[in-house]
Amino acid sequence: MSNRRDHSSRNNLARAEEIQRQIQQISGRDLQLWSIIVLMVVVLTAGILTLVLPNLLWAQKIIHIEHVELTYLPQLFFGLISLILLFNIYLIGQKINLNSTRRALIHELMLNERLENLSLIDPLTQLPNRRAMNEFIPREVTRANRLGTGLTFMAIDVDGFTKINTKFGALEGDAILIEFSKMLKEVFRGADVVFRQGSDEFLVIMPETTEQQAESPIRRLQRSVEHWNLNNHRKGYELSFSSAVLPYVLGSDYEDILRSLERKMQGRKHAVLPVF
């Protein structure tokens, strides 16, 4: 399933790049049309002046204008006007086609980006999902290594979620995850990114944050959970969570950090039982 999603993501990215290339080509054709318009205006102006100026000069110098020239002059003007009209019709048609194609490509690009964004968001909690996490972490690790700034990983799990889900039903389990996700969004700062890793598992990426600084949002989350329990004491259970924090060591393999964080979290979860 993961391979199919990755393949689909690569296809979407390739299609987005192709659409952007086609839009650039259309912009180039726009420039070509305007260049042709300017060139035709110059040519037609020069043609009209070629016909008109000599006759004006000859008239000012009282030079005799042959009868044949006077006879064919209106026809030449009519021909030039017809040529201008036909050329304008052609340019208008080309412009309409280009605008229509551009609108279609932009619409497809927006749809492509919307689908890509939807594939990175967990539909239940509206948090970035594991796929988004796998794309985001390498960029943050690269930035931390380049700038030498702190980077902290925090794992957060809902205690006893499986038992609560089994006893009170899937709808109640979904409601818990939704409420808990809202708390996570509220207690963490804007620079931090909260991901839903799995069922009741969340991961927080905290750029420019030390392990000690990560304690502050945990305390805020604990207060939010306690307040939630006071307002929902009739549900028959109390909500609680476990957390584990590990800082990223510059230059190390972040996957090793995540594995260590998972082992640390598992050790804490086994020591915690849900309160019914």
DOVEXZA-282744 format. One record per residue: x, y, z of N, C-alpha, C, O in turn; residue in three letters; residue number from 1. Coordinates in steps of 0.2 Angstrom, whole numbers. Layout:
(rec (X,Y,Z),(X,Y,Z),(X,Y,Z),(X,Y,Z),"ALA",NUM) ...
This chain:
(rec (4,-6,0),(0,0,0),(4,6,0),(3,11,-4),"MET",1) (rec (10,6,4),(14,12,4),(18,13,-2),(18,19,-4),"SER",2) (rec (20,7,-6),(23,8,-12),(18,11,-17),(20,15,-21),"ASN",3) (rec (12,9,-17),(7,12,-22),(6,19,-21),(5,23,-25),"ARG",4) (rec (6,21,-14),(5,28,-13),(11,32,-15),(10,38,-18),"ARG",5) (rec (17,30,-14),(23,33,-16),(23,34,-24),(25,39,-26),"ASP",6) (rec (21,28,-27),(21,28,-34),(16,34,-37),(17,37,-42),"HIS",7) (rec (10,34,-33),(5,39,-35),(8,46,-34),(6,51,-38),"SER",8) (rec (11,47,-29),(14,53,-27),(19,56,-32),(19,61,-34),"SER",9) (rec (23,51,-34),(28,53,-40),(25,54,-46),(27,59,-50),"ARG",10) (rec (19,51,-48),(15,52,-54),(12,59,-53),(12,63,-58),"ASN",11) (rec (9,61,-48),(6,67,-47),(12,73,-47),(10,78,-50),"ASN",12) (rec (17,72,-44),(23,77,-45),(25,78,-52),(26,83,-54),"LEU",13) (rec (26,72,-56),(28,73,-63),(23,76,-67),(24,80,-71),"ALA",14) (rec (16,75,-66),(11,78,-69),(11,86,-68),(10,90,-72),"ARG",15) (rec (12,87,-61),(12,94,-60),(18,98,-63),(17,104,-65),"ALA",16) (rec (23,95,-63),(29,98,-67),(28,99,-74),(29,104,-78),"GLU",17) (rec (24,94,-77),(22,94,-84),(17,100,-86),(18,103,-91),"GLU",18) (rec (13,101,-81),(8,106,-82),(11,113,-81),(10,117,-85),"ILE",19) (rec (16,113,-77),(19,120,-76),(23,121,-82),(24,127,-84),"GLN",20) (rec (26,116,-85),(30,117,-91),(26,119,-97),(27,124,-101),"ARG",21) (rec (20,116,-98),(15,118,-103),(12,125,-102),(12,129,-107),"GLN",22) (rec (11,127,-96),(9,134,-94),(15,139,-96),(13,144,-99),"ILE",23) (rec (21,137,-95),(26,142,-97),(27,142,-105),(28,147,-108),"GLN",24) (rec (25,136,-108),(25,137,-116),(20,141,-118),(21,145,-123),"GLN",25) (rec (14,141,-115),(8,145,-117),(10,153,-116),(9,157,-120),"ILE",26) (rec (14,154,-111),(16,161,-109),(21,163,-115),(21,169,-117),"SER",27) (rec (25,158,-117),(30,160,-123),(26,161,-129),(28,165,-133),"GLY",28) (rec (20,157,-130),(16,158,-136),(13,165,-136),(12,168,-141),"ARG",29) (rec (11,167,-130),(8,174,-129),(13,179,-131),(11,184,-135),"ASP",30) (rec (19,178,-129),(24,183,-131),(25,183,-139),(26,189,-142),"LEU",31) (rec (25,177,-142),(25,177,-149),(20,181,-152),(21,184,-157),"GLN",32) (rec (14,180,-150),(8,183,-153),(8,191,-153),(7,194,-157),"LEU",33) (rec (11,193,-147),(11,200,-146),(17,203,-151),(16,208,-153),"TRP",34) (rec (22,199,-151),(28,201,-156),(25,201,-163),(27,206,-167),"SER",35) (rec (21,196,-165),(18,196,-172),(14,203,-173),(14,206,-178),"ILE",36) (rec (10,204,-168),(5,210,-168),(9,216,-169),(8,220,-173),"ILE",37) (rec (14,217,-165),(19,223,-166),(22,223,-173),(22,229,-176),"VAL",38) (rec (24,218,-175),(27,217,-182),(22,219,-187),(24,223,-192),"LEU",39) (rec (16,216,-187),(11,218,-192),(9,225,-192),(8,228,-197),"MET",40) (rec (9,228,-186),(7,235,-185),(12,239,-189),(11,244,-192),"VAL",41) (rec (19,237,-187),(24,241,-191),(24,240,-198),(25,245,-202),"VAL",42) (rec (23,234,-201),(23,233,-208),(17,237,-211),(18,240,-216),"VAL",43) (rec (11,236,-208),(5,239,-211),(6,247,-211),(4,250,-216),"LEU",44) (rec (9,249,-206),(10,257,-205),(14,259,-211),(13,264,-214),"THR",45) (rec (20,255,-211),(25,257,-216),(22,256,-223),(23,261,-228),"ALA",46) (rec (17,251,-225),(14,251,-231),(9,256,-233),(9,259,-238),"GLY",47) (rec (6,258,-227),(1,264,-228),(5,271,-230),(3,274,-234),"ILE",48) (rec (10,272,-226),(14,278,-227),(17,278,-234),(18,283,-237),"LEU",49) (rec (19,272,-236),(22,271,-243),(17,273,-248),(19,276,-253),"THR",50) (rec (11,272,-247),(6,274,-252),(4,281,-252),(3,284,-257),"LEU",51) (rec (3,283,-245),(0,290,-244),(6,295,-245),(4,300,-248),"VAL",52) (rec (11,295,-242),(16,300,-242),(19,302,-249),(19,308,-250),"LEU",53) (rec (20,298,-253),(22,300,-260),(17,304,-263),(19,310,-266),"PRO",54) (rec (11,302,-263),(5,306,-266),(5,313,-262),(3,318,-266),"ASN",55) (rec (5,313,-256),(5,320,-252),(11,324,-254),(10,330,-256),"LEU",56) (rec (17,321,-255),(22,325,-257),(22,328,-264),(23,334,-266),"LEU",57) (rec (19,323,-268),(18,325,-275),(13,331,-276),(13,335,-280),"TRP",58) (rec (8,330,-272),(2,335,-272),(5,342,-270),(3,347,-273),"ALA",59) (rec (9,342,-265),(12,348,-262),(17,351,-267),(17,357,-268),"GLN",60) (rec (20,347,-271),(25,350,-276),(21,351,-283),(25,352,-288),"LYS",61) (rec (15,350,-283),(11,350,-289),(13,346,-295),(14,348,-300),"ILE",62) (rec (15,339,-292),(17,334,-297),(11,331,-299),(6,329,-295),"ILE",63) (rec (10,329,-306),(4,326,-309),(4,319,-306),(9,315,-307),"HIS",64) (rec (-2,317,-304),(-3,310,-302),(-7,307,-307),(-12,309,-309),"ILE",65) (rec (-4,301,-310),(-7,298,-315),(-14,295,-313),(-15,293,-307),"GLU",66) (rec (-18,294,-318),(-25,292,-317),(-25,285,-314),(-30,283,-310),"HIS",67) (rec (-20,281,-317),(-20,274,-315),(-19,273,-307),(-22,269,-304),"VAL",68) (rec (-14,277,-305),(-13,277,-298),(-19,279,-293),(-20,276,-288),"GLU",69) (rec (-22,284,-296),(-28,286,-292),(-34,281,-292),(-38,280,-287),"LEU",70) (rec (-34,277,-297),(-39,272,-298),(-38,266,-293),(-42,263,-290),"THR",71) (rec (-31,264,-293),(-30,258,-289),(-29,260,-281),(-28,255,-277),"TYR",72) (rec (-28,266,-280),(-27,268,-273),(-32,266,-268),(-30,263,-263),"LEU",73) (rec (-39,267,-269),(-44,264,-265),(-44,257,-264),(-45,254,-259),"PRO",74) (rec (-42,253,-269),(-42,246,-269),(-36,243,-265),(-37,239,-261),"GLN",75) (rec (-31,247,-265),(-25,245,-260),(-27,246,-253),(-25,242,-249),"LEU",76) (rec (-30,252,-252),(-33,253,-245),(-38,248,-243),(-37,245,-237),"PHE",77) (rec (-42,246,-247),(-47,241,-245),(-44,234,-244),(-45,231,-239),"PHE",78) (rec (-39,233,-248),(-35,226,-247),(-31,226,-240),(-31,221,-237),"GLY",79) (rec (-28,232,-238),(-25,233,-232),(-29,232,-226),(-28,229,-221),"LEU",80) (rec (-35,235,-227),(-40,235,-221),(-43,228,-220),(-43,225,-215),"ILE",81) (rec (-44,224,-226),(-46,217,-226),(-41,213,-223),(-42,209,-218),"SER",82) (rec (-35,214,-224),(-29,210,-222),(-29,211,-214),(-28,207,-210),"LEU",83) (rec (-30,218,-212),(-29,219,-205),(-35,215,-201),(-34,213,-196),"ILE",84) (rec (-41,216,-204),(-47,212,-201),(-46,205,-200),(-47,202,-195),"LEU",85) (rec (-44,202,-206),(-42,195,-206),(-37,193,-201),(-38,188,-197),"LEU",86) (rec (-32,197,-200),(-26,195,-196),(-29,196,-188),(-27,192,-184),"PHE",87) (rec (-33,201,-187),(-36,202,-180),(-40,196,-178),(-40,194,-173),"ASN",88) (rec (-44,194,-183),(-48,188,-182),(-44,182,-180),(-46,178,-175),"ILE",89) (rec (-39,181,-184),(-34,175,-182),(-31,176,-175),(-31,171,-171),"TYR",90) (rec (-29,182,-174),(-26,183,-167),(-31,182,-161),(-29,179,-156),"LEU",91) (rec (-37,185,-162),(-42,184,-157),(-43,176,-156),(-44,174,-150),"ILE",92) (rec (-44,173,-161),(-45,166,-161),(-39,162,-157),(-40,158,-153),"GLY",93) (rec (-33,164,-159),(-27,161,-156),(-27,163,-148),(-26,159,-144),"GLN",94) (rec (-29,169,-147),(-29,171,-140),(-34,168,-136),(-33,166,-130),"LYS",95) (rec (-40,167,-139),(-45,163,-135),(-43,156,-134),(-44,153,-128),"ILE",96) (rec (-40,153,-139),(-38,146,-138),(-32,145,-132),(-32,141,-128),"ASN",97) (rec (-28,150,-132),(-22,150,-127),(-25,151,-120),(-23,148,-115),"LEU",98) (rec (-30,156,-120),(-33,157,-113),(-37,151,-111),(-37,149,-105),"ASN",99) (rec (-41,148,-115),(-44,142,-113),(-40,136,-111),(-41,133,-106),"SER",100) (rec (-34,135,-115),(-30,130,-113),(-26,132,-106),(-25,127,-102),"THR",101) (rec (-24,138,-105),(-21,140,-99),(-26,139,-93),(-24,136,-88),"ARG",102) (rec (-32,141,-94),(-37,140,-88),(-38,132,-87),(-38,130,-81),"ARG",103) (rec (-38,128,-92),(-39,121,-91),(-33,118,-87),(-33,114,-83),"ALA",104) (rec (-27,120,-89),(-21,118,-86),(-20,120,-79),(-18,116,-74),"LEU",105) (rec (-22,126,-77),(-22,129,-71),(-27,125,-66),(-25,124,-60),"ILE",106) (rec (-33,124,-69),(-38,120,-65),(-35,113,-64),(-36,111,-58),"HIS",107) (rec (-32,110,-68),(-29,103,-67),(-24,103,-62),(-23,99,-58),"GLU",108) (rec (-19,109,-62),(-14,109,-58),(-17,110,-51),(-14,107,-46),"LEU",109) (rec (-22,114,-50),(-25,116,-43),(-28,109,-41),(-27,108,-35),"MET",110) (rec (-31,105,-45),(-34,99,-43),(-29,94,-41),(-30,90,-36),"LEU",111) (rec (-23,94,-45),(-18,89,-43),(-15,91,-36),(-13,87,-32),"ASN",112) (rec (-14,98,-35),(-11,100,-29),(-16,98,-23),(-14,96,-17),"GLU",113) (rec (-23,99,-24),(-28,98,-19),(-28,90,-17),(-28,88,-12),"ARG",114) (rec (-27,86,-23),(-27,79,-21),(-21,77,-18),(-21,72,-13),"LEU",115) (rec (-15,80,-19),(-9,79,-16),(-9,81,-9),(-7,77,-4),"GLU",116) (rec (-12,87,-7),(-13,89,0),(-17,84,4),(-16,83,9),"ASN",117) (rec (-23,82,0),(-27,77,4),(-24,71,6),(-25,68,11),"LEU",118) (rec (-19,68,1),(-16,62,3),(-11,63,8),(-8,58,11),"SER",119) (rec (-9,69,11),(-5,70,16),(-8,72,23),(-5,73,28),"LEU",120) (rec (-15,72,23),(-19,74,29),(-23,68,31),(-26,65,27),"ILE",121) (rec (-23,67,37),(-27,62,40),(-34,64,40),(-36,69,43),"ASP",122) (rec (-39,61,37),(-46,63,37),(-49,64,43),(-54,68,44),"PRO",123) (rec (-48,60,48),(-51,60,55),(-49,66,59),(-53,70,61),"LEU",124) (rec (-42,67,60),(-40,72,65),(-38,78,61),(-37,83,64),"THR",125) (rec (-37,78,54),(-35,84,50),(-28,86,52),(-26,91,51),"GLN",126) (rec (-24,81,54),(-17,82,56),(-13,79,50),(-16,74,46),"LEU",127) (rec (-7,81,48),(-3,78,43),(-2,70,45),(-1,69,51),"PRO",128) (rec (-2,66,40),(-1,59,42),(6,56,41),(11,60,41),"ASN",129) (rec (7,50,41),(13,47,41),(17,48,35),(23,50,35),"ARG",130) (rec (13,48,29),(17,50,23),(20,57,23),(25,58,21),"ARG",131) (rec (16,62,26),(18,69,26),(24,69,31),(29,73,30),"ALA",132) (rec (24,65,36),(29,65,41),(36,62,38),(41,65,39),"MET",133) (rec (35,57,34),(41,54,30),(44,59,25),(50,59,24),"ASN",134) (rec (40,64,23),(43,69,18),(45,75,22),(50,78,20),"GLU",135) (rec (43,76,28),(44,82,32),(51,81,36),(55,86,36),"PHE",136) (rec (52,76,39),(57,75,43),(64,76,40),(68,79,42),"ILE",137) (rec (65,72,34),(72,73,31),(74,81,29),(79,83,30),"PRO",138) (rec (69,85,28),(70,92,26),(72,95,33),(77,99,33),"ARG",139) (rec (68,94,38),(70,97,45),(77,95,47),(81,99,50),"GLU",140) (rec (78,88,46),(85,86,48),(91,89,44),(96,91,47),"VAL",141) (rec (90,90,38),(95,93,34),(96,100,36),(101,103,36),"THR",142) (rec (90,104,37),(91,111,40),(94,111,46),(98,116,47),"ARG",143) (rec (93,107,51),(96,107,57),(103,106,57),(107,109,60),"ALA",144) (rec (105,101,52),(112,100,51),(116,105,48),(122,107,50),"ASN",145) (rec (112,109,43),(115,114,40),(116,120,44),(122,124,44),"ARG",146) (rec (111,122,49),(111,128,53),(114,126,60),(116,131,63),"LEU",147) (rec (115,120,62),(117,118,68),(112,120,74),(114,121,79),"GLY",148) (rec (106,120,72),(100,122,77),(98,115,80),(98,110,78),"THR",149) (rec (94,116,86),(91,110,89),(85,108,86),(82,111,82),"GLY",150) (rec (84,101,87),(78,98,84),(76,92,89),(80,88,90),"LEU",151) (rec (70,92,91),(68,88,96),(61,84,93),(57,87,90),"THR",152) (rec (62,77,94),(56,73,92),(52,71,99),(55,69,104),"PHE",153) (rec (46,71,98),(41,69,104),(36,65,102),(32,66,97),"MET",154) (rec (35,59,105),(30,54,103),(25,55,109),(26,55,115),"ALA",155) (rec (19,54,107),(13,55,111),(8,50,110),(6,49,104),"ILE",156) (rec (6,45,114),(1,40,113),(-5,41,118),(-4,43,124),"ASP",157) (rec (-11,39,116),(-17,39,121),(-16,33,125),(-16,27,122),"VAL",158) (rec (-17,33,131),(-16,27,135),(-22,23,135),(-28,25,135),"ASP",159) (rec (-21,16,134),(-27,11,134),(-32,13,128),(-38,11,129),"GLY",160) (rec (-30,15,123),(-35,17,118),(-39,11,115),(-45,11,114),"PHE",161) (rec (-35,6,114),(-38,0,111),(-43,-3,116),(-49,-5,113),"THR",162) (rec (-42,-3,122),(-47,-6,127),(-53,-1,127),(-59,-3,127),"LYS",163) (rec (-52,6,127),(-58,10,127),(-62,10,120),(-68,10,121),"ILE",164) (rec (-58,9,115),(-62,8,108),(-66,2,108),(-71,2,106),"ASN",165) (rec (-63,-4,111),(-67,-10,112),(-73,-10,116),(-78,-12,114),"THR",166) (rec (-72,-6,122),(-78,-6,127),(-83,-1,125),(-89,-3,126),"LYS",167) (rec (-81,5,122),(-86,10,121),(-88,11,114),(-92,15,112),"PHE",168) (rec (-84,7,109),(-86,8,102),(-82,12,98),(-78,16,101),"GLY",169) (rec (-82,11,92),(-77,15,87),(-79,22,87),(-74,26,86),"ALA",170) (rec (-85,24,87),(-87,31,87),(-84,35,93),(-82,40,92),"LEU",171) (rec (-85,32,98),(-82,35,104),(-74,35,103),(-71,40,105),"GLU",172) (rec (-71,30,101),(-64,30,100),(-62,36,95),(-57,39,96),"GLY",173) (rec (-66,37,89),(-65,42,85),(-65,49,88),(-62,54,87),"ASP",174) (rec (-71,50,92),(-72,56,96),(-66,58,100),(-64,63,101),"ALA",175) (rec (-63,53,104),(-57,54,108),(-51,56,104),(-48,61,106),"ILE",176) (rec (-50,53,98),(-44,55,94),(-45,62,91),(-41,66,91),"LEU",177) (rec (-52,64,89),(-53,71,87),(-52,76,93),(-49,81,91),"ILE",178) (rec (-54,75,99),(-53,79,104),(-46,80,106),(-44,85,107),"GLU",179) (rec (-43,74,106),(-36,74,108),(-31,78,103),(-27,82,105),"PHE",180) (rec (-33,77,97),(-30,81,91),(-31,88,92),(-26,92,91),"SER",181) (rec (-37,91,94),(-38,98,95),(-33,100,101),(-31,106,100),"LYS",182) (rec (-33,96,106),(-28,99,111),(-21,99,109),(-18,104,111),"MET",183) (rec (-19,94,105),(-12,95,102),(-11,101,98),(-6,104,99),"LEU",184) (rec (-16,103,94),(-15,109,90),(-15,115,94),(-11,120,92),"LYS",185) (rec (-18,115,100),(-19,121,104),(-12,122,108),(-10,128,109),"GLU",186) (rec (-9,116,111),(-4,117,115),(3,118,112),(8,121,115),"VAL",187) (rec (4,116,106),(10,116,103),(10,123,99),(5,125,96),"PHE",188) (rec (16,126,98),(17,132,95),(17,131,87),(17,125,85),"ARG",189) (rec (16,137,83),(15,136,76),(21,133,73),(20,130,67),"GLY",190) (rec (27,134,75),(33,131,72),(33,123,73),(37,120,69),"ALA",191) (rec (30,120,78),(30,113,79),(25,110,74),(20,113,73),"ASP",192) (rec (26,104,72),(22,100,68),(20,94,71),(24,90,73),"VAL",193) (rec (13,93,71),(10,87,75),(8,82,69),(4,84,65),"VAL",194) (rec (10,76,69),(8,71,64),(4,65,68),(6,64,74),"PHE",195) (rec (-1,62,64),(-4,56,67),(0,50,64),(-1,49,57),"ARG",196) (rec (4,47,68),(7,41,65),(3,35,64),(4,32,59),"GLN",197) (rec (-1,34,68),(-6,28,68),(-12,29,71),(-15,34,72),"GLY",198) (rec (-15,23,74),(-21,23,77),(-22,29,83),(-25,34,82),"SER",199) (rec (-18,28,88),(-18,33,94),(-11,35,95),(-9,38,100),"ASP",200) (rec (-7,35,90),(0,37,90),(2,44,86),(0,44,81),"GLU",201) (rec (5,48,90),(6,55,87),(14,56,88),(17,54,92),"PHE",202) (rec (16,60,83),(23,62,83),(23,70,82),(20,72,78),"LEU",203) (rec (27,73,86),(28,80,86),(35,82,84),(40,80,87),"VAL",204) (rec (36,86,79),(43,88,77),(44,95,79),(40,100,78),"ILE",205) (rec (49,96,83),(50,103,86),(56,106,84),(61,105,87),"MET",206) (rec (56,110,79),(62,113,77),(65,119,82),(61,122,85),"PRO",207) (rec (72,119,82),(75,124,87),(72,124,94),(71,129,97),"GLU",208) (rec (72,117,96),(69,116,103),(74,111,106),(76,106,103),"THR",209) (rec (75,112,112),(79,107,116),(75,102,120),(68,104,120),"THR",210) (rec (77,97,123),(73,92,127),(70,96,133),(64,94,134),"GLU",211) (rec (74,100,136),(71,104,142),(65,108,140),(60,109,143),"GLN",212) (rec (66,112,134),(60,116,132),(54,112,130),(49,115,130),"GLN",213) (rec (55,106,128),(49,102,126),(45,100,132),(39,98,131),"ALA",214) (rec (47,101,138),(43,100,144),(37,105,145),(32,103,147),"GLU",215) (rec (38,111,142),(32,116,143),(26,114,140),(21,114,143),"SER",216) (rec (26,112,133),(20,110,130),(17,103,133),(11,103,133),"PRO",217) (rec (21,99,136),(18,93,139),(14,95,145),(9,92,146),"ILE",218) (rec (17,100,149),(13,102,155),(6,105,153),(1,104,156),"ARG",219) (rec (7,109,147),(0,112,145),(-5,107,142),(-11,107,143),"ARG",220) (rec (-2,102,139),(-6,96,137),(-9,93,143),(-15,91,143),"LEU",221) (rec (-5,91,148),(-8,88,154),(-14,92,157),(-19,89,159),"GLN",222) (rec (-13,99,157),(-18,103,160),(-25,102,156),(-30,102,158),"ARG",223) (rec (-24,102,149),(-29,102,145),(-33,95,145),(-39,95,145),"SER",224) (rec (-29,90,146),(-32,83,147),(-36,83,154),(-42,80,154),"VAL",225) (rec (-33,86,159),(-37,86,166),(-43,90,165),(-48,88,168),"GLU",226) (rec (-43,96,162),(-49,100,161),(-54,96,157),(-60,96,158),"HIS",227) (rec (-52,92,152),(-57,88,148),(-60,83,152),(-66,82,152),"TRP",228) (rec (-56,79,156),(-59,74,161),(-64,77,166),(-69,74,167),"ASN",229) (rec (-63,83,168),(-68,86,173),(-74,88,169),(-80,87,172),"LEU",230) (rec (-74,89,163),(-80,91,159),(-83,85,156),(-89,85,154),"ASN",231) (rec (-80,79,156),(-83,73,153),(-82,67,158),(-81,61,156),"ASN",232) (rec (-83,68,164),(-82,63,169),(-88,58,169),(-87,52,172),"HIS",233) (rec (-93,59,165),(-99,54,165),(-98,49,159),(-102,44,159),"ARG",234) (rec (-92,50,156),(-91,45,150),(-89,38,153),(-90,33,149),"LYS",235) (rec (-87,37,159),(-85,31,161),(-78,29,161),(-76,23,162),"GLY",236) (rec (-74,34,159),(-67,33,158),(-63,40,159),(-66,45,158),"TYR",237) (rec (-57,39,160),(-53,45,160),(-48,45,155),(-44,40,153),"GLU",238) (rec (-47,51,151),(-42,51,146),(-35,53,149),(-34,57,153),"LEU",239) (rec (-30,49,147),(-23,50,149),(-19,49,143),(-21,46,138),"SER",240) (rec (-12,51,143),(-8,50,138),(-1,48,141),(1,50,146),"PHE",241) (rec (3,45,136),(10,44,138),(15,48,133),(12,49,127),"SER",242) (rec (20,50,135),(25,54,130),(32,52,131),(34,50,137),"SER",243) (rec (36,53,126),(43,52,126),(46,57,122),(44,59,116),"ALA",244) (rec (52,59,124),(56,65,120),(63,63,119),(66,60,124),"VAL",245) (rec (65,64,113),(72,63,112),(75,68,107),(71,70,102),"LEU",246) (rec (80,71,109),(83,77,104),(87,73,99),(90,68,99),"PRO",247) (rec (87,77,93),(91,74,87),(98,76,88),(100,82,90),"TYR",248) (rec (103,72,87),(110,73,88),(112,75,81),(112,71,76),"VAL",249) (rec (115,81,80),(117,83,73),(122,78,70),(127,76,73),"LEU",250) (rec (120,77,64),(125,72,60),(123,65,60),(126,61,57),"GLY",251) (rec (118,63,65),(116,56,66),(111,54,61),(108,58,57),"SER",252) (rec (109,48,61),(104,45,57),(97,46,61),(96,43,66),"ASP",253) (rec (93,50,58),(86,52,62),(82,46,63),(78,45,67),"TYR",254) (rec (83,40,58),(79,34,59),(81,31,66),(77,27,69),"GLU",255) (rec (87,31,67),(89,28,74),(86,32,80),(84,29,85),"ASP",256) (rec (85,38,79),(82,42,84),(75,40,85),(72,39,90),"ILE",257) (rec (71,39,79),(64,37,79),(63,30,82),(59,29,86),"LEU",258) (rec (68,26,81),(68,19,84),(69,19,91),(65,16,95),"ARG",259) (rec (73,23,93),(75,24,101),(69,27,104),(67,25,110),"SER",260) (rec (66,32,101),(60,35,103),(54,30,104),(50,30,109),"LEU",261) (rec (53,26,99),(48,21,99),(49,16,105),(44,14,109),"GLU",262) (rec (55,14,106),(57,9,112),(55,13,118),(53,9,123),"ARG",263) (rec (57,19,119),(56,22,125),(49,23,126),(46,23,132),"LYS",264) (rec (45,25,121),(38,25,122),(34,19,124),(30,18,128),"MET",265) (rec (36,13,121),(34,7,122),(35,5,130),(30,2,133),"GLN",266) (rec (41,6,132),(42,5,139),(37,9,144),(36,6,149),"GLY",267) (rec (36,15,142),(31,19,146),(24,17,146),(20,17,151),"ARG",268) (rec (22,15,140),(15,13,139),(13,6,142),(8,5,145),"LYS",269) (rec (18,2,143),(17,-5,146),(16,-4,154),(13,-8,157),"HIS",270) (rec (18,2,156),(18,3,164),(11,7,165),(10,9,171),"ALA",271) (rec (7,9,160),(2,13,161),(-5,9,159),(-5,6,154),"VAL",272) (rec (-10,9,164),(-16,6,162),(-22,11,162),(-21,16,166),"LEU",273) (rec (-27,11,158),(-32,15,157),(-36,15,164),(-37,10,167),"PRO",274) (rec (-39,21,165),(-43,21,171),(-51,21,169),(-53,26,165),"VAL",275) (rec (-55,16,172),(-62,16,170),(-66,17,176),(-72,17,176),"PHE",276) 
